[in-house]
Amino acid sequence: MELLFPLLLVALLVPMFLGVRRQKREAEKVATMRDSLKIGDTVTTTSGLFGTVVDIDDATVDLEIAEDVVTTWRRDAILEVRTEEAATTEEAAEPAAATAVDAEPVAALAEPAVTAAERDAEAAQAPAKETAAETRLTKD
């Protein structure tokens, strides 16, 4: 019974110590990545924005997110430096997704529209059906 308390402490402290060490290693790796940023790197921000580094300051990074559109971000907001392979893979997938989304409204427009004559014919038949129903009600 006397050994239970020290064993319990060891069992709880060892995983906690290992977890803290793992977090420190990850933080060092991210800090190294942010310190090694250079102009021309394609990066992803923590909010998911893709951009290319055009200027670097001690605390900020200027990203070009579209042609002639430059935004300023804190270095802490840079999540990762994208490799060329990942960038080309995702860019190739984006136009396919945009085409699928854009195709739906076009398909809806391709369906034949109801002409004015058809609409008038349907409107003329509708009151006739109503009057026939009214006629049956009055006969009963």
Secondary structure per residue as TSV (DSSP state, phi and psi in degrees):
chain	resnum	aa	ss	phi	psi
A	1	M	-	360.0	-31.5
A	2	E	T	-70.9	-26.3
A	3	L	T	-85.2	-12.4
A	4	L	H	-63.8	-44.9
A	5	F	H	-64.7	-47.1
A	6	P	H	-63.8	-37.3
A	7	L	H	-64.9	-39.9
A	8	L	H	-63.9	-42.5
A	9	L	H	-61.5	-45.4
A	10	V	H	-63.7	-42.4
A	11	A	H	-64.4	-29.8
A	12	L	H	-88.0	-35.2
A	13	L	H	-79.7	-33.2
A	14	V	H	-63.5	-51.2
A	15	P	H	-62.2	-35.2
A	16	M	H	-65.6	-42.7
A	17	F	H	-63.0	-43.4
A	18	L	H	-65.7	-37.1
A	19	G	H	-65.8	-39.6
A	20	V	H	-65.5	-41.1
A	21	R	H	-63.0	-40.7
A	22	R	H	-63.9	-41.5
A	23	Q	H	-63.9	-40.1
A	24	K	H	-63.2	-42.0
A	25	R	H	-61.9	-44.6
A	26	E	H	-63.1	-42.3
A	27	A	H	-63.4	-39.7
A	28	E	H	-64.8	-39.9
A	29	K	H	-64.5	-42.1
A	30	V	H	-67.1	-41.8
A	31	A	H	-62.6	-39.8
A	32	T	H	-63.5	-42.2
A	33	M	H	-62.7	-43.6
A	34	R	H	-68.7	-33.8
A	35	D	H	-73.5	-24.9
A	36	S	T	-93.5	10.9
A	37	L	-	-61.8	142.9
A	38	K	-	-138.8	160.1
A	39	I	T	-61.9	132.9
A	40	G	T	101.9	-12.2
A	41	D	-	-68.2	139.2
A	42	T	E	-93.6	125.0
A	43	V	E	-128.4	164.7
A	44	T	E	-120.3	134.7
A	45	T	E	-88.4	170.4
A	46	T	T	-66.3	-19.7
A	47	S	T	-91.8	2.4
A	48	G	S	92.5	9.9
A	49	L	-	-84.5	132.8
A	50	F	E	-96.0	140.3
A	51	G	E	-161.3	170.9
A	52	T	E	-114.9	132.4
A	53	V	E	-69.7	124.3
A	54	V	E	-114.6	-19.9
A	55	D	E	-155.5	144.8
A	56	I	E	-129.2	134.6
A	57	D	-	-120.3	179.5
A	58	D	S	-62.1	-40.7
A	59	A	S	-113.9	-14.5
A	60	T	E	-127.5	163.3
A	61	V	E	-134.8	132.8
A	62	D	E	-96.2	124.7
A	63	L	E	-112.9	135.6
A	64	E	E	-93.2	113.6
A	65	I	E	-99.8	-16.0
A	66	A	E	-154.2	173.0
A	67	E	T	-61.2	122.5
A	68	D	T	62.7	22.8
A	69	V	E	-119.6	108.1
A	70	V	E	-117.4	129.8
A	71	T	E	-120.6	151.8
A	72	T	E	-104.4	131.4
A	73	W	E	-129.2	152.6
A	74	R	E	-71.2	150.3
A	75	R	G	-61.1	-31.9
A	76	D	G	-62.6	-20.9
A	77	A	G	-81.9	-8.0
A	78	I	E	-80.7	119.8
A	79	L	E	-88.7	-44.5
A	80	E	E	-157.7	156.6
A	81	V	E	-95.2	123.7
A	82	R	E	-84.4	140.0
A	83	T	-	-83.0	160.5
A	84	E	H	-62.0	-37.0
A	85	E	H	-63.8	-44.7
A	86	A	H	-67.7	-37.2
A	87	A	H	-65.9	-43.2
A	88	T	H	-71.4	-33.4
A	89	T	H	-65.1	-45.8
A	90	E	H	-70.6	-36.3
A	91	E	H	-68.1	-32.8
A	92	A	H	-69.9	-31.3
A	93	A	H	-77.7	-30.0
A	94	E	H	-63.5	-46.6
A	95	P	H	-64.0	-33.4
A	96	A	H	-64.1	-41.3
A	97	A	H	-67.7	-39.3
A	98	A	H	-66.8	-36.7
A	99	T	H	-65.7	-41.3
A	100	A	H	-64.6	-39.1
A	101	V	H	-70.1	-41.8
A	102	D	H	-71.0	-23.0
A	103	A	H	-73.1	-28.3
A	104	E	H	-62.2	-49.8
A	105	P	H	-64.0	-33.3
A	106	V	H	-66.6	-40.3
A	107	A	H	-63.8	-36.6
A	108	A	H	-66.4	-34.9
A	109	L	H	-73.7	-26.2
A	110	A	H	-73.3	-20.1
A	111	E	S	-67.1	143.1
A	112	P	-	-64.4	134.5
A	113	A	-	-85.0	154.0
A	114	V	-	-75.5	126.4
A	115	T	-	-77.8	165.4
A	116	A	H	-63.9	-36.7
A	117	A	H	-65.7	-41.4
A	118	E	H	-65.0	-41.3
A	119	R	H	-63.7	-40.7
A	120	D	H	-66.2	-38.0
A	121	A	H	-66.3	-40.7
A	122	E	H	-65.5	-39.3
A	123	A	H	-66.6	-35.2
A	124	A	H	-69.7	-34.0
A	125	Q	H	-76.2	-31.7
A	126	A	H	-61.8	-48.3
A	127	P	H	-64.5	-32.8
A	128	A	H	-64.0	-39.7
A	129	K	H	-66.1	-38.2
A	130	E	H	-67.4	-39.9
A	131	T	H	-69.6	-32.6
A	132	A	H	-65.5	-39.4
A	133	A	H	-66.3	-38.4
A	134	E	H	-65.7	-36.2
A	135	T	H	-64.5	-43.8
A	136	R	H	-62.9	-38.2
A	137	L	H	-66.0	-38.3
A	138	T	H	-73.1	-29.0
A	139	K	H	-70.4	-35.6
A	140	D	-	-73.6	360.0
